[in-house]
């Protein structure tokens, strides 16, 4: 089985490319931040893209370490922000990457297992990634104002993040969209990538 093999040069390149695509997906999903009312569901939108990328990556590179490398660029992006939420995001990405690596141990050939792992992986966005927003709402919003975020958007976020049950809605919706993303990834993989001889 490939998962018993060590990573080689082309595997690192593939994981790096997918990590970059992951970063692009995060930037595209930032469209949710145009309103404080939609920003809360940023992880939900990212989940779709991550689900697609995760499935394809795990089939192309079913080896230990692939998910960690896949996570590097987004993790470094969070870390480079210098903000508390950035450090939390960095820690969350890497922690859940390691958890997912453990889950995927010797199970890279099981697409259902890959889908479950993808859902677990994106939990960092809706749990640790949103912790400051929901637990320390006023501090988070005051910091956003201090960093030049539009006051109207910040006050919209403040009103939403004070509704604590919404956190559960974000977690559930992110899990659902990630799962749907894995289904879409499987369709892309079977209909296009296999025909092209990529997989």
N, CA, C and O of each residue as an XYZ file, in Angstrom:
796
protein
N       0.836     -1.191      0.000
C       0.000      0.000      0.000
C       0.879      1.252      0.000
O       1.942      1.268      0.621
N       0.441      2.276     -0.683
C       1.217      3.499     -0.750
C       1.422      4.139      0.615
O       2.460      4.751      0.869
N       0.402      3.994      1.520
C       0.506      4.657      2.801
C       1.672      4.147      3.628
O       2.074      4.796      4.594
N       2.222      2.994      3.265
C       3.361      2.449      3.984
C       4.677      2.994      3.423
O       5.741      2.758      3.995
N       4.607      3.706      2.326
C       5.796      4.261      1.718
C       6.117      5.623      2.306
O       5.249      6.299      2.859
N       7.380      6.017      2.177
C       7.782      7.334      2.654
C       7.482      8.376      1.595
O       7.401      8.069      0.406
N       7.318      9.610      2.041
C       7.109     10.717      1.126
C       8.349     10.896      0.265
O       9.474     10.752      0.744
N       8.138     11.209     -1.004
C       9.247     11.485     -1.913
C       9.071     12.896     -2.467
O       8.097     13.581     -2.153
N      10.007     13.311     -3.279
C      10.011     14.681     -3.781
C       8.700     15.145     -4.388
O       8.196     16.211     -4.035
N       8.143     14.354     -5.300
C       6.920     14.778     -5.974
C       5.739     14.843     -5.011
O       4.800     15.609     -5.226
N       5.786     14.036     -3.947
C       4.718     14.086     -2.948
C       4.733     15.416     -2.200
O       3.686     16.011     -1.944
N       5.936     15.870     -1.856
C       6.057     17.159     -1.163
C       5.562     18.289     -2.062
O       4.901     19.220     -1.601
N       5.887     18.194     -3.342
C       5.441     19.223     -4.292
C       3.920     19.219     -4.395
O       3.283     20.272     -4.355
N       3.341     18.019     -4.530
C       1.882     17.907     -4.626
C       1.201     18.480     -3.384
O       0.240     19.242     -3.489
N       1.707     18.107     -2.209
C       1.120     18.611     -0.957
C       1.274     20.122     -0.864
O       0.385     20.813     -0.367
N       2.421     20.641     -1.349
C       2.637     22.086     -1.331
C       1.658     22.810     -2.226
O       1.139     23.867     -1.864
N       1.401     22.241     -3.403
C       0.437     22.841     -4.333
C      -0.959     22.849     -3.715
O      -1.678     23.844     -3.809
N      -1.339     21.743     -3.084
C      -2.653     21.669     -2.459
C      -2.743     22.598     -1.256
O      -3.815     23.127     -0.962
N      -1.639     22.799     -0.563
C      -1.622     23.739      0.552
C      -1.858     25.157      0.050
O      -2.556     25.952      0.679
N      -1.256     25.455     -1.105
C      -1.463     26.770     -1.717
C      -2.916     26.932     -2.157
O      -3.509     27.994     -1.967
N      -3.491     25.876     -2.748
C      -4.899     25.916     -3.145
C      -5.804     26.105     -1.923
O      -6.821     26.796     -1.991
N      -5.426     25.492     -0.828
C      -6.144     25.640      0.440
C      -6.141     27.105      0.858
O      -7.167     27.640      1.277
N      -4.975     27.754      0.740
C      -4.856     29.168      1.083
C      -5.731     30.023      0.168
O      -6.394     30.954      0.624
N      -5.728     29.699     -1.120
C      -6.567     30.423     -2.081
C      -8.040     30.285     -1.708
O      -8.803     31.248     -1.785
N      -8.433     29.074     -1.303
C      -9.820     28.829     -0.896
C     -10.191     29.692      0.306
O     -11.305     30.210      0.383
N      -9.262     29.846      1.237
C      -9.515     30.682      2.407
C      -9.701     32.142      2.004
O     -10.573     32.838      2.524
N      -8.865     32.594      1.070
C      -8.958     33.980      0.617
C     -10.259     34.222     -0.146
O     -10.885     35.271      0.009
N     -10.665     33.252     -0.970
C     -11.925     33.381     -1.698
C     -13.109     33.409     -0.726
O     -14.086     34.128     -0.937
N     -13.004     32.629      0.322
C     -14.088     32.559      1.305
C     -14.183     33.822      2.144
O     -15.182     34.053      2.825
N     -13.136     34.640      2.090
C     -13.149     35.895      2.844
C     -14.240     36.836      2.358
O     -14.511     37.859      2.988
N     -14.872     36.486      1.223
C     -16.006     37.279      0.746
C     -17.109     37.315      1.807
O     -17.930     38.233      1.824
N     -17.124     36.318      2.685
C     -18.115     36.288      3.766
C     -17.915     37.439      4.746
O     -18.834     37.802      5.481
N     -16.711     38.010      4.756
C     -16.407     39.073      5.711
C     -16.885     40.445      5.272
O     -16.583     41.442      5.929
N     -17.632     40.514      4.164
C     -18.143     41.813      3.724
C     -19.260     42.292      4.635
O     -19.649     43.459      4.590
N     -19.772     41.397      5.458
C     -20.814     41.750      6.421
C     -20.554     41.017      7.730
O     -20.114     39.868      7.738
N     -20.831     41.693      8.822
C     -20.676     41.049     10.116
C     -21.657     39.925     10.326
O     -21.434     39.040     11.153
N     -22.746     39.957      9.577
C     -23.765     38.917      9.698
C     -23.387     37.643      8.945
O     -23.854     36.556      9.284
N     -22.550     37.777      7.931
C     -22.131     36.598      7.167
C     -20.754     36.090      7.596
O     -20.427     34.922      7.388
N     -19.950     36.972      8.196
C     -18.588     36.597      8.602
C     -18.583     35.401      9.540
O     -17.645     34.604      9.543
N     -19.624     35.287     10.324
C     -19.717     34.197     11.297
C     -19.695     32.822     10.623
O     -19.287     31.832     11.232
N     -20.134     32.769      9.369
C     -20.181     31.491      8.652
C     -19.021     31.325      7.661
O     -19.110     30.538      6.718
N     -17.951     32.062      7.882
C     -16.743     31.911      7.070
C     -16.243     30.462      7.077
O     -15.937     29.929      6.010
N     -16.149     29.800      8.249
C     -15.686     28.400      8.248
C     -16.588     27.472      7.443
O     -16.132     26.485      6.866
N     -17.877     27.807      7.415
C     -18.838     26.974      6.685
C     -18.525     26.955      5.196
O     -18.613     25.911      4.550
N     -18.157     28.115      4.650
C     -17.820     28.187      3.231
C     -16.469     27.528      2.954
O     -16.320     26.800      1.973
N     -15.489     27.783      3.816
C     -14.173     27.170      3.633
C     -14.288     25.647      3.640
O     -13.572     24.959      2.912
N     -15.194     25.128      4.466
C     -15.357     23.680      4.592
C     -15.625     22.980      3.268
O     -15.152     21.866      3.043
N     -16.379     23.628      2.396
C     -16.671     23.026      1.089
C     -15.372     22.787      0.319
O     -15.134     21.695     -0.197
N     -14.535     23.828      0.250
C     -13.281     23.731     -0.495
C     -12.332     22.721      0.144
O     -11.694     21.933     -0.554
N     -12.243     22.749      1.473
C     -11.344     21.827      2.160
C     -11.776     20.379      1.920
O     -10.936     19.502      1.718
N     -13.076     20.135      1.941
C     -13.574     18.787      1.691
C     -13.150     18.266      0.329
O     -12.741     17.113      0.196
N     -13.250     19.119     -0.681
C     -12.853     18.730     -2.039
C     -11.356     18.443     -2.099
O     -10.930     17.391     -2.578
N     -10.562     19.397     -1.605
C      -9.112     19.265     -1.674
C      -8.600     18.080     -0.854
O      -7.684     17.373     -1.274
N      -9.197     17.873      0.314
C      -8.750     16.817      1.219
C      -8.876     15.442      0.571
O      -7.951     14.632      0.633
N     -10.023     15.183     -0.048
C     -10.249     13.882     -0.682
C      -9.251     13.641     -1.806
O      -8.625     12.584     -1.874
N      -9.109     14.614     -2.674
C      -8.212     14.436     -3.820
C      -6.766     14.261     -3.357
O      -6.035     13.421     -3.880
N      -6.362     15.066     -2.368
C      -4.991     14.945     -1.858
C      -4.737     13.574     -1.246
O      -3.699     12.961     -1.496
N      -5.682     13.095     -0.447
C      -5.477     11.819      0.241
C      -5.417     10.640     -0.733
O      -4.776      9.629     -0.447
N      -6.081     10.770     -1.876
C      -6.007      9.707     -2.881
C      -4.698      9.819     -3.668
O      -4.086      8.809     -4.016
N      -4.282     11.044     -3.940
C      -3.037     11.240     -4.698
C      -1.807     10.941     -3.852
O      -0.832     10.373     -4.342
N      -1.857     11.330     -2.568
C      -0.699     11.142     -1.691
C      -1.163     10.477     -0.389
O      -1.251     11.140      0.645
N      -1.458      9.180     -0.434
C      -1.956      8.477      0.761
C      -0.811      8.056      1.685
O      -0.594      6.871      1.938
N      -0.098      9.047      2.174
C       1.085      8.770      2.983
C       1.088      9.616      4.252
O       0.509     10.702      4.294
N       1.743      9.106      5.270
C       1.865      9.819      6.530
C       2.605     11.136      6.323
O       3.676     11.171      5.717
N       2.031     12.200      6.826
C       2.649     13.520      6.709
C       2.004     14.404      5.671
O       2.257     15.608      5.647
N       1.170     13.835      4.804
C       0.553     14.619      3.727
C      -0.350     15.721      4.275
O      -0.323     16.848      3.782
N      -1.145     15.399      5.288
C      -2.081     16.384      5.833
C      -1.343     17.511      6.547
O      -1.759     18.668      6.479
N      -0.255     17.179      7.228
C       0.530     18.209      7.918
C       1.108     19.196      6.913
O       1.044     20.408      7.121
N       1.676     18.679      5.818
C       2.239     19.563      4.795
C       1.124     20.370      4.128
O       1.308     21.550      3.828
N      -0.017     19.748      3.897
C      -1.194     20.410      3.341
C      -1.594     21.613      4.200
O      -2.158     22.581      3.691
N      -1.302     21.550      5.488
C      -1.740     22.582      6.431
C      -0.740     23.710      6.623
O      -1.068     24.722      7.242
N       0.466     23.560      6.108
C       1.543     24.496      6.438
C       1.283     25.932      6.007
O       1.420     26.846      6.820
N       0.909     26.156      4.744
C       0.744     27.530      4.261
C      -0.375     28.262      5.013
O      -0.153     29.392      5.449
N      -1.574     27.669      5.185
C      -2.601     28.353      5.981
C      -2.146     28.602      7.418
O      -2.434     29.655      7.987
N      -1.434     27.633      8.006
C      -0.961     27.791      9.385
C       0.012     28.961      9.495
O      -0.086     29.766     10.422
N       0.941     29.059      8.560
C       1.904     30.157      8.570
C       1.216     31.495      8.317
O       1.627     32.519      8.864
N       0.178     31.489      7.497
C      -0.592     32.707      7.250
C      -1.217     33.212      8.547
O      -1.159     34.403      8.852
N      -1.815     32.292      9.309
C      -2.379     32.676     10.601
C      -1.291     33.227     11.519
O      -1.458     34.283     12.129
N      -0.181     32.507     11.611
C       0.896     32.882     12.524
C       1.447     34.264     12.187
O       1.768     35.051     13.077
N       1.553     34.550     10.884
C       2.140     35.818     10.439
C       1.280     37.028     10.789
O       1.767     38.158     10.781
N       0.005     36.796     11.097
C      -0.881     37.918     11.426
C      -0.461     38.600     12.717
O      -0.686     39.797     12.895
N       0.150     37.839     13.618
C       0.592     38.417     14.878
C      -0.519     38.656     15.881
O      -0.268     39.139     16.985
N      -1.759     38.319     15.504
C      -2.907     38.518     16.387
C      -3.164     37.260     17.206
O      -2.718     36.170     16.846
N      -3.885     37.421     18.311
C      -4.217     36.273     19.144
C      -4.972     35.223     18.345
O      -4.680     34.031     18.444
N      -5.949     35.671     17.549
C      -6.707     34.713     16.754
C      -5.819     34.017     15.728
O      -6.086     32.883     15.333
N      -4.761     34.706     15.300
C      -3.815     34.104     14.377
C      -3.027     32.982     15.027
O      -2.813     31.931     14.423
N      -2.595     33.210     16.265
C      -1.858     32.173     16.992
C      -2.768     30.986     17.305
O      -2.349     29.830     17.238
N      -4.021     31.295     17.648
C      -4.987     30.225     17.914
C      -5.232     29.432     16.629
O      -5.298     28.203     16.644
N      -5.367     30.165     15.514
C      -5.582     29.514     14.227
C      -4.411     28.615     13.847
O      -4.610     27.496     13.376
N      -3.183     29.108     14.052
C      -1.980     28.326     13.760
C      -1.973     27.038     14.580
O      -1.751     25.949     14.051
N      -2.223     27.186     15.887
C      -2.230     26.019     16.769
C      -3.344     25.053     16.382
O      -3.160     23.836     16.407
N      -4.502     25.607     16.023
C      -5.640     24.772     15.659
C      -5.399     23.970     14.398
O      -5.700     22.778     14.346
N      -4.853     24.624     13.377
C      -4.584     23.940     12.110
C      -3.628     22.773     12.335
O      -3.882     21.657     11.882
N      -2.531     23.039     13.035
C      -1.523     21.997     13.213
C      -2.007     20.886     14.148
O      -1.708     19.714     13.924
N      -2.756     21.253     15.199
C      -3.279     20.243     16.120
C      -4.229     19.288     15.411
O      -4.115     18.070     15.554
N      -5.170     19.845     14.643
C      -6.143     18.999     13.970
C      -5.519     18.253     12.789
O      -6.014     17.198     12.393
N      -4.438     18.794     12.225
C      -3.713     18.062     11.186
C      -3.095     16.792     11.788
O      -3.133     15.724     11.177
N      -2.530     16.924     12.988
C      -1.931     15.765     13.655
C      -2.992     14.751     14.068
O      -2.786     13.542     13.955
N      -4.134     15.254     14.551
C      -5.233     14.357     14.923
C      -5.711     13.585     13.694
O      -5.967     12.383     13.758
N      -5.826     14.295     12.583
C      -6.288     13.659     11.345
C      -5.278     12.649     10.832
O      -5.650     11.585     10.338
N      -3.996     12.984     10.951
C      -2.951     12.032     10.553
C      -3.108     10.735     11.347
O      -2.993      9.642     10.793
N      -3.366     10.863     12.621
C      -3.545      9.676     13.466
C      -4.780      8.888     13.027
O      -4.749      7.659     12.962
N      -5.861      9.600     12.727
C      -7.088      8.938     12.272
C      -6.881      8.182     10.973
O      -7.448      7.108     10.772
N      -6.055      8.753     10.081
C      -5.879      8.182      8.755
C      -4.823      7.080      8.718
O      -4.587      6.481      7.669
N      -4.201      6.817      9.837
C      -3.148      5.816      9.874
C      -3.637      4.483      9.309
O      -4.548      3.859      9.853
N      -3.009      4.057      8.201
C      -3.305      2.790      7.527
C      -4.738      2.687      7.009
O      -5.236      1.586      6.772
N      -5.396      3.822      6.833
C      -6.771      3.789      6.306
C      -6.929      4.721      5.105
O      -8.038      5.174      4.821
N      -5.855      5.008      4.408
C      -5.895      5.952      3.289
C      -6.673      5.421      2.086
O      -6.994      6.178      1.170
N      -6.974      4.135      2.086
C      -7.673      3.555      0.942
C      -9.179      3.525      1.146
O      -9.907      3.029      0.286
N      -9.658      4.047      2.270
C     -11.083      4.026      2.594
C     -11.669      5.425      2.415
O     -11.402      6.315      3.222
N     -12.464      5.625      1.364
C     -12.991      6.960      1.074
C     -13.935      7.468      2.159
O     -13.985      8.671      2.417
N     -14.680      6.572      2.797
C     -15.558      7.005      3.888
C     -14.735      7.500      5.074
O     -15.081      8.492      5.716
N     -13.634      6.787      5.355
C     -12.737      7.212      6.429
C     -12.121      8.562      6.105
O     -11.954      9.398      6.993
N     -11.783      8.779      4.848
C     -11.213     10.058      4.423
C     -12.228     11.185      4.646
O     -11.863     12.272      5.092
N     -13.494     10.922      4.336
C     -14.533     11.933      4.517
C     -14.701     12.299      5.983
O     -14.821     13.474      6.329
N     -14.707     11.285      6.844
C     -14.833     11.539      8.282
C     -13.637     12.348      8.775
O     -13.787     13.291      9.551
N     -12.456     11.969      8.314
C     -11.242     12.680      8.716
C     -11.287     14.140      8.269
O     -10.843     15.029      8.996
N     -11.821     14.385      7.078
C     -11.930     15.756      6.574
C     -12.837     16.591      7.463
O     -12.536     17.750      7.749
N     -13.949     16.004      7.900
C     -14.878     16.715      8.790
C     -14.198     17.038     10.114
O     -14.322     18.150     10.627
N     -13.483     16.068     10.661
C     -12.755     16.305     11.915
C     -11.710     17.393     11.716
O     -11.527     18.255     12.575
N     -11.030     17.348     10.584
C      -9.977     18.324     10.300
C     -10.510     19.758     10.336
O      -9.871     20.644     10.905
N     -11.672     19.987      9.733
C     -12.198     21.358      9.671
C     -12.811     21.821     10.994
O     -13.213     22.977     11.119
N     -12.882     20.936     11.965
C     -13.397     21.355     13.273
C     -12.543     22.443     13.905
O     -13.026     23.212     14.736
N     -11.254     22.511     13.505
C     -10.415     23.559     14.097
C     -10.960     24.943     13.767
O     -10.873     25.863     14.581
N     -11.530     25.086     12.551
C     -12.029     26.399     12.133
C     -13.249     26.839     12.939
O     -13.382     28.006     13.308
N     -14.137     25.878     13.203
C     -15.386     26.220     13.885
C     -15.289     26.096     15.413
O     -16.206     26.514     16.119
N     -14.198     25.530     15.926
C     -14.037     25.413     17.378
C     -12.943     26.366     17.856
O     -13.242     27.473     18.304
N     -11.690     25.953     17.767
C     -10.593     26.819     18.196
C     -10.551     28.114     17.386
O     -10.279     29.186     17.927
N     -10.821     28.004     16.091
C     -10.778     29.178     15.234
C     -11.815     30.233     15.578
O     -11.628     31.413     15.281
N     -12.904     29.814     16.201
C     -13.975     30.748     16.561
C     -14.051     30.992     18.067
O     -14.939     31.701     18.541
N     -13.123     30.407     18.812
C     -13.174     30.499     20.276
C     -13.109     31.943     20.763
O     -13.920     32.359     21.591
N     -12.150     32.703     20.253
C     -12.021     34.092     20.693
C     -13.270     34.889     20.350
O     -13.720     35.725     21.134
N     -13.830     34.620     19.162
C     -15.005     35.359     18.712
C     -16.188     35.193     19.661
O     -16.871     36.163     19.990
N     -16.424     33.961     20.096
C     -17.592     33.676     20.916
C     -17.327     33.780     22.423
O     -18.222     34.145     23.185
N     -16.116     33.464     22.847
C     -15.815     33.480     24.286
C     -15.419     34.873     24.757
O     -15.836     35.317     25.826
N     -14.609     35.562     23.952
C     -14.166     36.910     24.308
C     -14.634     37.897     23.239
O     -13.832     38.594     22.618
N     -15.926     37.936     23.047
C     -16.508     38.709     21.941
C     -16.106     40.170     21.950
O     -15.667     40.696     20.927
N     -16.248     40.832     23.086
C     -15.957     42.264     23.127
C     -14.482     42.546     22.871
O     -14.146     43.502     22.171
N     -13.611     41.731     23.425
C     -12.173     41.904     23.192
C     -11.851     41.701     21.716
O     -11.090     42.466     21.123
N     -12.442     40.657     21.131
C     -12.221     40.383     19.706
C     -12.681     41.565     18.848
O     -11.961     42.008     17.953
N     -13.871     42.063     19.126
C     -14.421     43.160     18.323
C     -13.662     44.465     18.540
O     -13.475     45.235     17.598
N     -13.226     44.719     19.770
C     -12.434     45.921     20.035
C     -11.103     45.859     19.287
O     -10.637     46.870     18.762
N     -10.493     44.676     19.240
C      -9.247     44.512     18.489
C      -9.479     44.712     16.993
O      -8.639     45.280     16.294
N     -10.632     44.237     16.512
C     -10.965     44.416     15.096
C     -11.081     45.906     14.757
O     -10.610     46.353     13.711
N     -11.710     46.658     15.647
C     -11.821     48.114     15.452
C     -10.440     48.758     15.442
O     -10.150     49.627     14.620
N      -9.593     48.317     16.368
C      -8.242     48.879     16.474
C      -7.408     48.605     15.235
O      -6.473     49.346     14.932
N      -7.747     47.534     14.515
C      -7.006     47.179     13.300
C      -7.685     47.684     12.030
O      -7.371     47.242     10.925
N      -8.614     48.611     12.204
C      -9.186     49.302     11.049
C     -10.384     48.663     10.387
O     -10.789     49.099      9.310
N     -10.970     47.638     10.997
C     -12.163     47.025     10.425
C     -13.334     47.996     10.555
O     -13.491     48.663     11.578
N     -14.146     48.066      9.517
C     -15.289     48.975      9.485
C     -16.148     48.835     10.741
O     -16.486     47.724     11.151
N     -16.494     49.962     11.343
C     -17.226     49.944     12.609
C     -18.590     49.274     12.486
O     -19.019     48.563     13.395
N     -19.267     49.497     11.370
C     -20.582     48.887     11.171
C     -20.474     47.365     11.140
O     -21.275     46.659     11.752
N     -19.463     46.870     10.413
C     -19.251     45.423     10.333
C     -18.904     44.855     11.702
O     -19.390     43.788     12.079
N     -18.067     45.565     12.443
C     -17.661     45.095     13.772
C     -18.861     45.006     14.703
O     -18.995     44.035     15.449
N     -19.722     45.995     14.669
C     -20.898     45.978     15.549
C     -21.885     44.880     15.141
O     -22.577     44.310     15.984
N     -21.940     44.594     13.840
C     -22.767     43.471     13.391
C     -22.209     42.161     13.941
O     -22.956     41.307     14.419
N     -20.877     42.014     13.866
C     -20.246     40.814     14.411
C     -20.465     40.729     15.912
O     -20.742     39.651     16.439
N     -20.345     41.842     16.596
C     -20.517     41.859     18.045
C     -21.905     41.343     18.430
O     -22.053     40.560     19.368
N     -22.917     41.798     17.689
C     -24.283     41.384     18.008
C     -24.500     39.899     17.760
O     -25.230     39.243     18.503
N     -23.860     39.359     16.702
C     -24.021     37.942     16.381
C     -23.217     37.051     17.323
O     -23.714     36.029     17.794
N     -21.968     37.444     17.596
C     -21.113     36.607     18.430
C     -21.581     36.557     19.884
O     -21.200     35.656     20.631
N     -22.403     37.522     20.283
C     -22.970     37.486     21.635
C     -24.075     36.434     21.753
O     -24.483     36.073     22.857
N     -24.557     35.945     20.601
C     -25.581     34.888     20.607
C     -24.838     33.548     20.627
O     -24.550     32.981     19.574
N     -24.535     33.055     21.804
C     -23.658     31.892     21.954
C     -24.157     30.623     21.256
O     -23.331     29.873     20.737
N     -25.467     30.344     21.216
C     -25.925     29.125     20.520
C     -25.547     29.094     19.042
O     -25.530     28.027     18.428
N     -25.245     30.258     18.467
C     -24.850     30.288     17.061
C     -23.535     29.552     16.839
O     -23.249     29.093     15.733
N     -22.743     29.445     17.894
C     -21.475     28.718     17.761
C     -21.731     27.270     17.359
O     -21.031     26.711     16.515
N     -22.747     26.674     17.979
C     -23.103     25.291     17.632
C     -23.560     25.210     16.179
O     -23.262     24.241     15.481
N     -24.287     26.233     15.728
C     -24.758     26.262     14.340
C     -23.583     26.323     13.370
O     -23.601     25.683     12.319
N     -22.562     27.098     13.731
C     -21.373     27.203     12.883
C     -20.648     25.858     12.816
O     -20.222     25.435     11.742
N     -20.507     25.193     13.955
C     -19.821     23.900     14.001
C     -20.552     22.867     13.147
O     -19.936     22.151     12.358
N     -21.875     22.798     13.314
C     -22.672     21.818     12.571
C     -22.662     22.133     11.074
O     -22.487     21.235     10.251
N     -22.848     23.398     10.725
C     -22.902     23.761      9.302
C     -21.557     23.532      8.624
O     -21.516     23.148      7.455
N     -20.455     23.760      9.340
C     -19.127     23.511      8.768
C     -18.903     22.019      8.542
O     -18.328     21.618      7.530
N     -19.355     21.207      9.480
C     -19.244     19.754      9.327
C     -20.036     19.282      8.108
O     -19.569     18.439      7.343
N     -21.236     19.834      7.937
C     -22.102     19.441      6.816
C     -21.482     19.837      5.476
O     -21.436     19.032      4.546
N     -21.005     21.086      5.383
C     -20.454     21.544      4.102
C     -19.148     20.824      3.779
O     -18.842     20.584      2.611
N     -18.379     20.480      4.810
C     -17.149     19.718      4.562
C     -17.496     18.341      4.004
O     -16.872     17.874      3.051
N     -18.484     17.703      4.599
C     -18.920     16.392      4.114
C     -19.404     16.486      2.664
O     -19.076     15.636      1.836
N     -20.188     17.528      2.367
C     -20.659     17.722      0.995
C     -19.479     17.965      0.061
O     -19.481     17.512     -1.084
N     -18.473     18.681      0.555
C     -17.269     18.917     -0.244
C     -16.552     17.626     -0.564
O     -16.029     17.465     -1.667
N     -16.520     16.691      0.396
C     -15.865     15.398      0.130
C     -16.639     14.614     -0.928
O     -16.040     13.924     -1.753
N     -17.965     14.720     -0.905
C     -18.764     14.035     -1.928
C     -18.481     14.613     -3.305
O     -18.371     13.882     -4.289
N     -18.364     15.945     -3.361
C     -18.047     16.599     -4.627
C     -16.638     16.223     -5.074
O     -16.387     16.014     -6.261
N     -15.719     16.138     -4.106
C     -14.361     15.740     -4.425
C     -14.298     14.343     -5.022
O     -13.519     14.085     -5.940
N     -15.125     13.440     -4.493
C     -15.176     12.075     -5.021
C     -15.696     12.069     -6.451
O     -15.207     11.316     -7.293
N     -16.692     12.911     -6.723
C     -17.233     12.979     -8.082
C     -16.194     13.522     -9.050
O     -16.013     12.991    -10.145
N     -15.513     14.587     -8.634
C     -14.460     15.163     -9.478
C     -13.379     14.121     -9.741
O     -12.893     13.971    -10.862
N     -13.019     13.411     -8.688
C     -11.963     12.414     -8.775
C     -12.327     11.297     -9.745
O     -11.517     10.907    -10.586
N     -13.537     10.790     -9.625
C     -13.919      9.639    -10.445
C     -14.230     10.012    -11.884
O     -13.903      9.260    -12.803
N     -14.859     11.171    -12.095
C     -15.292     11.539    -13.434
C     -14.201     12.193    -14.271
O     -14.169     12.046    -15.493
N     -13.315     12.909    -13.606
C     -12.333     13.679    -14.366
C     -10.897     13.221    -14.142
O     -10.168     12.964    -15.100
N     -10.497     13.121    -12.902
C      -9.097     12.826    -12.633
C      -8.691     11.423    -13.063
O      -7.595     11.233    -13.590
N      -9.544     10.452    -12.850
C      -9.211      9.079    -13.263
C      -9.156      8.982    -14.784
O      -8.283      8.320    -15.347
N     -10.113      9.660    -15.448
C     -10.127      9.623    -16.909
C      -8.871     10.262    -17.480
O      -8.359      9.845    -18.519
N      -8.382     11.289    -16.777
C      -7.190     11.990    -17.248
C      -5.908     11.257    -16.866
O      -4.810     11.653    -17.257
N      -6.067     10.184    -16.097
C      -4.908      9.414    -15.682
C      -4.118     10.058    -14.571
O      -2.981      9.670    -14.306
N      -4.720     11.057    -13.907
C      -4.028     11.753    -12.822
C      -4.053     10.917    -11.563
O      -3.100     10.939    -10.784
N      -5.138     10.173    -11.349
C      -5.257      9.351    -10.150
C      -5.165      7.867    -10.514
O      -5.243      7.009     -9.635
